[in-house]
Amino acid sequence: MILYEDDDIIVCHKPAGVPVQSASVRTKDMVSILRTHLQESVGQNDRGQARSNHRSDKSVGKNTGMKNAEIKTVGTKSAHEESRDVYVVHRLDQPVEGVMVFAKTKRAAADLSRQAAGDGMKKRYYAVVELTEAAELNQWHTLVDYLVKDGCNNRSFVSEAGKKDAKRAELRYRILKMEEKTALALAEIELKTGRHHQIRVQMAHAGMPLYGDRKYNPGNMAPSGAQPLALCAVSLTFRHPLTHKEMTFSIEPKAEIFREMG
């Protein structure tokens, strides 16, 4: 699950069905999973440091005549004791799998959040869509809509630009492969903005609803309960919050429908 980790960030592969963050203590989410990982890592480091200090303490006591009470104070603080929390800087819908980066410090969180809010974080997705008509292969197209979020029903919908709370949403996509028999296609999508359910809403509005999407695809071709939402964040690019080095992480989707599409 963890693709990369240092003192400032954790990059991981979020499984489909796992929320990024949940208000319920009973629900396993990415934040709680990663917090447990950090606590266990700190514990292992502390135990290793304690064993090292114990060996060092014996030597110190032997050479200097230090008393046991004095020996117990010898040692250094674990390098990871300040990295026990996890900060969310961007999100993926619960049914979506993909690459995510989390911050381990407030400083890193502030920098990554600025990148996510602007154009410093590049996100690339694969989606299996249901085509209503033939499409050109490998031709990039841009979709620009204005979306309004309905928080009560956890939905978003396309609206007019001037409507209250409407936010501009932009993405570009291209069709990589089509299956004529099933009317399914593999699409590559690059997000330019990060709106609530953006890909699902815009692709459905454009006549290419996502396979397995129960919320925005009423005529969904996927068998009930048989397939997860066919959307995966396959690549994430950003600059490290401290070194400012550009970093890119990529994964392969695990859902069976992506393997079927080749």
FENWO-V899199 format. One record per residue. N is the residue number from 1. RES is the residue in one letter. PHI is phi in whole degrees, -180 to 180 (none if undefined). PSI is psi in degrees with one decimal (* if undefined). Layout:
N_RES_PHI_PSI + N_RES_PHI_PSI
//
This chain:
1_M_none_-41.7 + 2_I_-86_123.5 + 3_L_-94_-30.4 + 4_Y_-162_145.9 + 5_E_-153_138.8 + 6_D_-141_-162.9 + 7_D_-71_-11.7 + 8_D_-116_-30.0 + 9_I_-139_159.2 + 10_I_-131_126.9 + 11_V_-110_130.3 + 12_C_-142_167.2 + 13_H_-102_105.4 + 14_K_-77_126.3 + 15_P_-73_153.8 + 16_A_-64_140.3 + 17_G_94_-12.1 + 18_V_-100_122.1 + 19_P_-71_154.3 + 20_V_-67_-44.4 + 21_Q_-150_136.6 + 22_S_-128_145.6 + 23_A_-79_-14.8 + 24_S_-92_130.8 + 25_V_-71_-15.9 + 26_R_-84_-15.6 + 27_T_-93_125.5 + 28_K_-76_118.2 + 29_D_-125_172.8 + 30_M_-64_-40.0 + 31_V_-62_-48.1 + 32_S_-67_-37.3 + 33_I_-62_-45.7 + 34_L_-72_-33.9 + 35_R_-63_-41.9 + 36_T_-62_-43.0 + 37_H_-58_-45.2 + 38_L_-66_-40.8 + 39_Q_-63_-41.8 + 40_E_-67_-38.2 + 41_S_-65_-43.1 + 42_V_-63_-41.5 + 43_G_-62_-42.4 + 44_Q_-66_-41.7 + 45_N_-65_-40.5 + 46_D_-66_-39.2 + 47_R_-67_-39.9 + 48_G_-65_-40.6 + 49_Q_-66_-37.7 + 50_A_-64_-41.3 + 51_R_-65_-41.0 + 52_S_-64_-42.0 + 53_N_-65_-36.4 + 54_H_-63_-43.5 + 55_R_-66_-41.2 + 56_S_-66_-38.8 + 57_D_-63_-38.4 + 58_K_-62_-40.4 + 59_S_-68_-42.3 + 60_V_-63_-44.1 + 61_G_-64_-37.4 + 62_K_-69_-40.1 + 63_N_-83_-27.8 + 64_T_-114_-12.7 + 65_G_79_18.5 + 66_M_-63_146.0 + 67_K_-78_161.8 + 68_N_-59_-40.4 + 69_A_-64_-35.8 + 70_E_-74_-35.8 + 71_I_-63_-33.9 + 72_K_-63_-21.5 + 73_T_-87_-6.4 + 74_V_-76_139.4 + 75_G_134_166.1 + 76_T_-115_158.5 + 77_K_-71_141.1 + 78_S_-58_139.1 + 79_A_-68_-17.3 + 80_H_-103_5.8 + 81_E_-67_-19.9 + 82_E_-92_2.6 + 83_S_-120_53.8 + 84_R_-103_-2.5 + 85_D_-112_165.3 + 86_V_-129_131.2 + 87_Y_-117_128.6 + 88_V_-83_127.3 + 89_V_-118_-14.6 + 90_H_-159_172.0 + 91_R_-135_159.4 + 92_L_-129_141.9 + 93_D_-58_151.2 + 94_Q_-53_-44.3 + 95_P_-78_-0.3 + 96_V_-98_134.1 + 97_E_-96_161.6 + 98_G_155_-179.9 + 99_V_-78_133.5 + 100_M_-137_150.6 + 101_V_-117_136.3 + 102_F_-121_147.7 + 103_A_-93_150.9 + 104_K_-108_-8.7 + 105_T_-135_159.1 + 106_K_-64_-37.5 + 107_R_-63_-45.5 + 108_A_-65_-38.8 + 109_A_-62_-42.0 + 110_A_-64_-42.5 + 111_D_-68_-46.7 + 112_L_-67_-34.7 + 113_S_-64_-39.0 + 114_R_-64_-40.4 + 115_Q_-64_-42.8 + 116_A_-66_-34.5 + 117_A_-76_-24.3 + 118_G_-105_-137.4 + 119_D_-114_20.5 + 120_G_-84_-12.5 + 121_M_-117_117.8 + 122_K_-102_127.6 + 123_K_-121_129.4 + 124_R_-122_136.4 + 125_Y_-126_154.6 + 126_Y_-112_139.7 + 127_A_-140_143.1 + 128_V_-98_121.4 + 129_V_-118_157.4 + 130_E_-99_117.4 + 131_L_-86_137.4 + 132_T_-95_-14.2 + 133_E_-156_164.1 + 134_A_-63_149.7 + 135_A_-133_153.8 + 136_E_-73_141.8 + 137_L_-86_140.5 + 138_N_59_27.7 + 139_Q_-111_121.6 + 140_W_-75_137.2 + 141_H_-131_148.1 + 142_T_-111_133.8 + 143_L_-113_128.1 + 144_V_-126_120.5 + 145_D_-137_172.2 + 146_Y_-120_123.8 + 147_L_-111_142.7 + 148_V_-118_130.8 + 149_K_-91_130.9 + 150_D_-103_91.7 + 151_G_-64_-31.6 + 152_C_-64_-35.7 + 153_N_-108_5.7 + 154_N_52_50.5 + 155_R_-136_162.6 + 156_S_-131_155.7 + 157_F_-145_155.1 + 158_V_-77_135.1 + 159_S_-137_179.8 + 160_E_-76_154.3 + 161_A_-59_-36.8 + 162_G_-86_-1.7 + 163_K_-70_147.0 + 164_K_-57_135.6 + 165_D_71_3.8 + 166_A_-73_131.9 + 167_K_-121_138.9 + 168_R_-66_134.7 + 169_A_-129_128.9 + 170_E_-134_136.6 + 171_L_-147_164.7 + 172_R_-131_150.6 + 173_Y_-145_162.3 + 174_R_-147_149.7 + 175_I_-90_121.9 + 176_L_-91_-32.2 + 177_K_-157_144.0 + 178_M_-127_143.7 + 179_E_-112_106.5 + 180_E_-64_-36.3 + 181_K_-67_-36.1 + 182_T_-103_-10.4 + 183_A_61_26.9 + 184_L_-102_151.8 + 185_A_-142_148.6 + 186_L_-96_121.5 + 187_A_-114_142.3 + 188_E_-103_132.3 + 189_I_-130_135.7 + 190_E_-118_123.6 + 191_L_-83_134.5 + 192_K_-103_-25.0 + 193_T_-131_167.9 + 194_G_-125_82.0 + 195_R_-101_161.0 + 196_H_-59_121.5 + 197_H_55_29.9 + 198_Q_-56_-52.8 + 199_I_-62_-44.4 + 200_R_-63_-42.8 + 201_V_-71_-48.4 + 202_Q_-67_-41.3 + 203_M_-67_-38.7 + 204_A_-65_-41.9 + 205_H_-64_-30.1 + 206_A_-86_6.2 + 207_G_85_20.2 + 208_M_-133_62.5 + 209_P_-63_152.1 + 210_L_-78_138.6 + 211_Y_-64_131.0 + 212_G_86_4.6 + 213_D_-90_103.0 + 214_R_-74_-21.4 + 215_K_-87_-41.9 + 216_Y_-114_6.2 + 217_N_-134_78.7 + 218_P_-58_-32.2 + 219_G_-92_24.5 + 220_N_-45_129.2 + 221_M_-81_-15.3 + 222_A_-71_139.0 + 223_P_-60_145.6 + 224_S_-58_123.9 + 225_G_73_1.3 + 226_A_-90_-27.1 + 227_Q_-134_140.4 + 228_P_-76_170.7 + 229_L_-57_127.4 + 230_A_-84_67.3 + 231_L_-144_129.0 + 232_C_-140_130.2 + 233_A_-80_96.0 + 234_V_-86_-17.5 + 235_S_-150_141.0 + 236_L_-137_128.2 + 237_T_-123_134.0 + 238_F_-158_173.6 + 239_R_-103_135.5 + 240_H_-58_132.7 + 241_P_-63_-20.1 + 242_L_-108_-46.3 + 243_T_-85_-19.8 + 244_H_64_16.2 + 245_K_-76_135.9 + 246_E_-71_133.2 + 247_M_-129_137.3 + 248_T_-129_133.4 + 249_F_-128_135.0 + 250_S_-132_151.2 + 251_I_-138_169.1 + 252_E_-105_133.9 + 253_P_-61_143.8 + 254_K_-95_-18.9 + 255_A_-62_139.9 + 256_E_-59_-35.1 + 257_I_-61_-32.0 + 258_F_-70_-37.8 + 259_R_-66_-36.9 + 260_E_-66_-32.2 + 261_M_-79_-12.2 + 262_G_75_*
//
